[in-house]
């Protein structure tokens, strides 16, 4: 087996120009402690910030060394000094931001959060608006830049596992549901499961079929359809990719915790397994990978790295947008590609509602 330089694989490919002027919308955890930390470490150039609350934006600016604070996101979007928008608002607010951004001739690229919107109709409008304006649109599908997932992709692309047979993700972790979600009945698949759904598409491409089941999460007090979910993607060649997203995971005080995210891929010629370090945050816990292959018989290969998903992976999500702006190409995690992830989410919800397997082509509107 040819040696693999995993460090270069998991490291972000940076643009040649590092001083693109980035305007940041949002000052919560994801922006303050992930985006801005990652950008500082990479050498990117965030020059302004705005949030729903001016005081929060000012505090984040002081903490992370952002020189300009706008009193409202509208003011930031219209600032002619801004070239790139980095949006970390709730996804149900992203369409209104994009509608204003596409009117501004100085905006060259936009990084939106995932989900791109709370429904596919609004997501399609966001994509269309950016395409018509000639603005590069990327979606912050940051699990694609988790180091173990990136390394797994390299192993698969090199054929070290042979034809994939079965892929699994098992999540036992308790997310923090943002308050805006209380007005929606769709929560887990659209806001947590979407990480795994998009990761399956990144690793294996679009499925042929989608089958999903769900139940409510006893810990989540507001009405919802999908708290705990399990979904399976069926592929040509019989590959099955399935995820169990258990957000209950721990009954509470008086019982011991056992929180983790594990993944595994089995192929005809090898097997890979790993863990995602995110549940240990804020402890700096790198994700892991170990694999065995007929090309290096009778051994487990265990690459190691110091990088972690939160916050280091967020260097990659911004870097791929800046490279797309620089080279006038489609971002690796572009808006149009993300519509196919949204279609997979829609297929899961339709499968739950109808109690049957859904053809992915039908969810896309293809016949």
Secondary structure, DSSP 4 states (H G I P E B T S, - for coil): -----HHHHHS----S----EEEEE--SHIIIIIIHHHHHHHT-EEEEEE-SSHHHHHHHHHHHT-SEE-SSHHHHHT-TT--EEEE-S-GGGHHHHHHHHTT-TT--EEEE-SSSSSSHHHHHHHHHHHHHHT-EEEE--GGGGSHHHHHHHHHHHTTTT-SEEEEEEEEE------GGGGG-S--HIIIIIHHHHHHHHHHH---SEEEEEEE--TT--S--S-SEEEEEEE-GGG-EEEEEEES-----TTS----EEEEEEEESSEEEEEE-GGGGTTS----EEEEEETTEEEEEE----S--TTTTHHHHHHHHHHHHHHHT---TTBHHHHHHHHHHHHHHHHHHHHTS-EEHHHHHT--
